[in-house]
Amino acid sequence: MLRPGAQRGLLLSSLRLQGSPGRPRSACGRQGEENAPLSAETRWKDRAETVIIGGGCIGVSLAYHLAKAGMKDVVLLEKSELTAGSTWHAAGLTTYFHPGINLKKIHYASIKLYEKLEEETGQVVGFHQPGSIRIATTPVRVDEFKYQMTRTGWHATEQYIIEPEKIQEMFPLLNMNKILAGLYNPGDGHIDPYSLTMALAAGARKYGALLKYPAPVTSLIPRSDGTWDVETPQGSMRANRIVNAAGFWAREVGKMVGLEHPLIPVQHQYVVTSTIPEVKALKRELPVLRDLEGSYYLRQERDGLLFGPYESQEKMKVQDSWVTNGVPPGFGKELFESDLDRIMEHVEAAMEMVPVLKKADIINIVNGPITYSPDILPMVGPHQGVRNYWVAIGFGYGIIHAGGVGKYLSDWILHGEPPFDLIELDPNRYGKWTTTQYTEAKARESYGFNNIVGYPKEERFAGRPTQRVSGLYKILESKCSMGFHAGWEQPHWFYKPGQDSRYRPSFRRTNWFEPVGSEYKQVMQNVGVIDLSPFGKFNIKGQDSVRLLDHLFANVIPKVGFTNISHMLTPKGRVYAELTVSHQTPGEFLLITGSGSELHDLRWIEEEAVNGGYDVEIKNITDELGVLGIAGPHARKVLQKLTSEDLSDDVFKFLQTKSLKVSNIPVTAIRISYTGELGWELYHRREDSVALYDIIMNAGQEEGIDNFGTYAMNALRLEKAFRAWGSEMNCDTNPLEAGLDYFIKLNKPADFIGKQALKQIKAKGLKRRLVCLTLATDDVDPEGNESIWYDGKVVGNTTSGSYSYSVQKSLAFAYVPVELSKVGQQVEVELLGTNYPATVIQEPLVLTEPARNRLRKKNGKDKI
Ligand SMILES: Cc1cc2nc3c(=O)[nH]c(=O)nc-3n(C[C@H](O)[C@H](O)[C@H](O)COP(=O)(O)OP(=O)(O)OC[C@H]3O[C@@H](n4cnc5c(N)ncnc54)[C@H](O)[C@@H]3O)c2cc1C
């Protein structure tokens, strides 16, 4: 371990390390702009509403927001001093840019807060906003920028693609040889993380929070009423809720409540140079530069430069001994030994891009720990399985996230539901399958991929497969391209001999376009089989099960032997989850949800059951059951060969569920298919998956049965206008604007969660509506989250999209203002820099099999 600046005399090419002991200073900081550390409090409280563990930027921001919003008894316990984890030495970069969708809102909220924090608290924060430019030196990067522009157009963030001339004007020290374009975000910059935290702390105290240190939390003891005893050497405190914000100690705190959080510290270095005459001579501060191919960031630091690379996954260093042995006692405001060899190729790339670096002296190298989760996104929110235990951990970019996450979490805690959709940060996206080995492999990959091109439908392969694979994995892996869903491998698309089987992501149509078309045809004209094992599955029974479900769901409880689609709404009437509910025997239910929402939904159900005192037994049976879907016009014919149960339309009706035997294998069969075609989902013991699959495939030989994957299923469901949870509906949408009216029973007697709010929403009238669009493009299809244009303005966004193999056009769901939602309305969808004309169509584009059947019967024709 090394204190910054202790490595004097190290030579790197023409870069010389001069040394500058002490804490790294804020970029371009004016002398004396730092805040003095706040003095420790002597008060102690025996009771707290919320105890936050950890006084880094994240914990302090939460304390600030909770106290400011009026929560009484907010206590933050810090084991040594504020910022004494990753925060004190961070490079402090702040950006509006995020390649995802929801995190843009977090970045935005942080920057807006940081802009006014100094005025509010009287504490200097050293915030500089010279803007930032991401550099494209390859054509595919330019495509990526265009892709990002359409995803940003319907957000508040300002973002532009700029030409090389403009880049040079803004950053005159660049070698322009390879530069094709830049992605420019005005308002980006950097902040002094230490001063930021001190300002938030001052604000938190001003609004009444108690920030106590040194006060290391040594144990957490749950009480039967859901409260916690929080133990420290200074005494014990009773808390209604605890929030783990312990940075790279979060794993240790997690262990206190019996959890293994999938986190791992990685080493990250940045280098600071002394004054560079050309930098000093500049009239205004340089924008922050991100050279994506060179994989580094670079910004002005006073009259010098600060440069931070992201090494490849092979070269980067994971601090795995901290996972095995724990963080060394006493490690706080310390750093790791610097290692310039590890970052040499990036140094060279930077010297080529910014030639003045060649004659610069290094005055400081900082190598500190950052906590990585497997997907490099933090874990934020309540944790399934442990009552009143919340987390705000795993921050790879905590400085830019602190302000927004503090507000988001405080709103959630105070109002009982997340203020907006941020599902990608849900701590419950991980589970028992997330081993340390997996976490390490993924953290390596995530770090190394910091600057890779972000394609739609991206797959990352490190750490796969996990132990959670379906029984069919071995049979299918050589036939298809697998996608990763909550630890499971699931076929995306199948290739035939001679077809290009590589994973070839693209912003345009790519090698899976034709094979997916064949699978689509297979299901529409014949019969296909799909592995649906990744679904989340719960069994709920007990004397209050009906009452609980009636309270949770906006739909009615299905009759025994039947299934329906039901939504759990938030108190504000937004869509928290969508589940398939089957009433198997009186009072006993099988609940099915998507693979990504298993523990997300379970937490909600369990919490409502406990809070309402319902006498029920809730069992997560996800890992016990496999699921095979069979769909297509010949599905009945094939399945009927294998069972004595009558599968005819009148006897085994649409949405009916039955226990039966397929050959000799017991299954729960539900007549339902997300393809919209005739089909069944067969729930069976996971160990029977291979036998069941083999039996069905053999039985279907005559009909030409074949596999299909989730890409074909997506095209099929879009044509049928089936909404997908997470795309068309989420915590940002109410079910009425999503067109889910059929499933929402405002007249049912039970006062289900969200009912009152939804009545008000209905009474007020909708502002926007989900519509189906078709559009004629050339070689690009909508994915979702693209901007919708009308009359020269962005008026909405797509939520998902695909190619429609039936009408041979692109198809998308989109939210548009109500006045633009009529069938026949023309709008434009922005794809890769082009606005394509699009038309609102009558949905569905293709009728479902039950609807076709009803129509046929109505017209007096025979059933199929
Ligand atoms: C070199 C480097 C450069 C970086 N640059 C940037 C950047 O430019 N932009 C950006 O956004 N991010 C950057 N980061 C990442 C950023 O620093 C972190 O994401 C952020 O500081 C995490 O804050 P935190 O509050 O979660 O954790 P920490 O800052 O680690 O705080 C956790 C706190 O919890 C306390 N604690 C732990 N256990 C206990 C316990 N049992 N009881 C009480 N208290 C406890 C610790 O003492 C510590 O103070 C950088 C990181 C590094 C290493």
The ligand as an SDF file (V2000), in Angstrom:
LIG
                    3D

 53 58  0  0  0  0  0  0  0  0999 V2000
   -8.9010    5.9840   -8.5960 C   0  0  0  0  0  0  0  0  0  0  0  0
  -10.3850    6.1350   -8.6230 C   0  0  0  0  0  0  0  0  0  0  0  0
  -10.9680    7.0780   -9.4490 C   0  0  0  0  0  0  0  0  0  0  0  0
  -12.3480    7.2180   -9.4850 C   0  0  0  0  0  0  0  0  0  0  0  0
  -12.8980    8.1590  -10.2950 N   0  0  0  0  0  0  0  0  0  0  0  0
  -14.2520    8.3180  -10.3400 C   0  0  0  0  0  0  0  0  0  0  0  0
  -14.8210    9.3090  -11.1600 C   0  0  0  0  0  0  0  0  0  0  0  0
  -14.1210   10.0260  -11.8360 O   0  0  0  0  0  0  0  0  0  0  0  0
  -16.1800    9.4500  -11.1710 N   0  0  0  0  0  0  0  0  0  0  0  0
  -16.9870    8.6400  -10.4410 C   0  0  0  0  0  0  0  0  0  0  0  0
  -18.2060    8.7880  -10.5070 O   0  0  0  0  0  0  0  0  0  0  0  0
  -16.4460    7.6830   -9.6410 N   0  0  0  0  0  0  0  0  0  0  0  0
  -15.1160    7.4990   -9.5670 C   0  0  0  0  0  0  0  0  0  0  0  0
  -14.5620    6.5360   -8.7700 N   0  0  0  0  0  0  0  0  0  0  0  0
  -15.4590    5.6520   -8.0310 C   0  0  0  0  0  0  0  0  0  0  0  0
  -15.9430    6.3080   -6.7470 C   0  0  0  0  0  0  0  0  0  0  0  0
  -14.8380    6.7240   -6.0070 O   0  0  0  0  0  0  0  0  0  0  0  0
  -16.7650    5.3240   -5.9230 C   0  0  0  0  0  0  0  0  0  0  0  0
  -17.7430    4.7210   -6.7190 O   0  0  0  0  0  0  0  0  0  0  0  0
  -17.4550    6.0220   -4.7660 C   0  0  0  0  0  0  0  0  0  0  0  0
  -16.5390    6.7770   -4.0250 O   0  0  0  0  0  0  0  0  0  0  0  0
  -18.1140    5.0040   -3.8640 C   0  0  0  0  0  0  0  0  0  0  0  0
  -18.6620    5.6770   -2.7820 O   0  0  0  0  0  0  0  0  0  0  0  0
  -19.3480    4.8570   -1.5900 P   0  0  0  0  0  0  0  0  0  0  0  0
  -19.9490    5.8650   -0.6840 O   0  0  0  0  0  0  0  0  0  0  0  0
  -20.2000    3.8010   -2.1280 O   0  0  0  0  0  0  0  0  0  0  0  0
  -18.1660    4.0770   -0.8740 O   0  0  0  0  0  0  0  0  0  0  0  0
  -16.8960    4.5790   -0.0070 P   0  0  0  0  0  0  0  0  0  0  0  0
  -16.4120    5.8960   -0.4520 O   0  0  0  0  0  0  0  0  0  0  0  0
  -15.9550    3.4470   -0.0740 O   0  0  0  0  0  0  0  0  0  0  0  0
  -17.5190    4.7460    1.4220 O   0  0  0  0  0  0  0  0  0  0  0  0
  -17.8830    3.6580    2.2290 C   0  0  0  0  0  0  0  0  0  0  0  0
  -17.7430    4.1020    3.6740 C   0  0  0  0  0  0  0  0  0  0  0  0
  -18.2710    3.0890    4.5160 O   0  0  0  0  0  0  0  0  0  0  0  0
  -17.5220    3.0740    5.7090 C   0  0  0  0  0  0  0  0  0  0  0  0
  -17.7450    1.7700    6.3540 N   0  0  0  0  0  0  0  0  0  0  0  0
  -17.3760    0.5660    5.8790 C   0  0  0  0  0  0  0  0  0  0  0  0
  -17.7280   -0.4050    6.7530 N   0  0  0  0  0  0  0  0  0  0  0  0
  -18.3390    0.2050    7.7990 C   0  0  0  0  0  0  0  0  0  0  0  0
  -18.9080   -0.2590    9.0140 C   0  0  0  0  0  0  0  0  0  0  0  0
  -18.9240   -1.5560    9.3400 N   0  0  0  0  0  0  0  0  0  0  0  0
  -19.4340    0.6580    9.8650 N   0  0  0  0  0  0  0  0  0  0  0  0
  -19.4390    1.9830    9.5600 C   0  0  0  0  0  0  0  0  0  0  0  0
  -18.8880    2.4720    8.4100 N   0  0  0  0  0  0  0  0  0  0  0  0
  -18.3590    1.5940    7.5460 C   0  0  0  0  0  0  0  0  0  0  0  0
  -16.0940    3.2840    5.2150 C   0  0  0  0  0  0  0  0  0  0  0  0
  -15.2450    3.7230    6.2070 O   0  0  0  0  0  0  0  0  0  0  0  0
  -16.3080    4.2960    4.0960 C   0  0  0  0  0  0  0  0  0  0  0  0
  -16.1180    5.6230    4.5580 O   0  0  0  0  0  0  0  0  0  0  0  0
  -13.1660    6.3880   -8.6870 C   0  0  0  0  0  0  0  0  0  0  0  0
  -12.5780    5.4620   -7.8410 C   0  0  0  0  0  0  0  0  0  0  0  0
  -11.1950    5.3200   -7.8080 C   0  0  0  0  0  0  0  0  0  0  0  0
  -10.5930    4.3050   -6.9150 C   0  0  0  0  0  0  0  0  0  0  0  0
  1  2  1  0
  2  3  1  0
  2 52  2  0
  3  4  2  0
  4  5  1  0
  4 50  1  0
  5  6  2  0
  6  7  1  0
  6 13  1  0
  7  8  2  0
  7  9  1  0
  9 10  1  0
 10 11  2  0
 10 12  1  0
 12 13  2  0
 13 14  1  0
 14 15  1  0
 14 50  1  0
 15 16  1  0
 16 17  1  0
 16 18  1  0
 18 19  1  0
 18 20  1  0
 20 21  1  0
 20 22  1  0
 22 23  1  0
 23 24  1  0
 24 25  2  0
 24 26  1  0
 24 27  1  0
 27 28  1  0
 28 29  2  0
 28 30  1  0
 28 31  1  0
 31 32  1  0
 32 33  1  0
 33 34  1  0
 33 48  1  0
 34 35  1  0
 35 36  1  0
 35 46  1  0
 36 37  1  0
 36 45  1  0
 37 38  2  0
 38 39  1  0
 39 40  1  0
 39 45  2  0
 40 41  1  0
 40 42  2  0
 42 43  1  0
 43 44  2  0
 44 45  1  0
 46 47  1  0
 46 48  1  0
 48 49  1  0
 50 51  2  0
 51 52  1  0
 52 53  1  0
M  END
$$$$
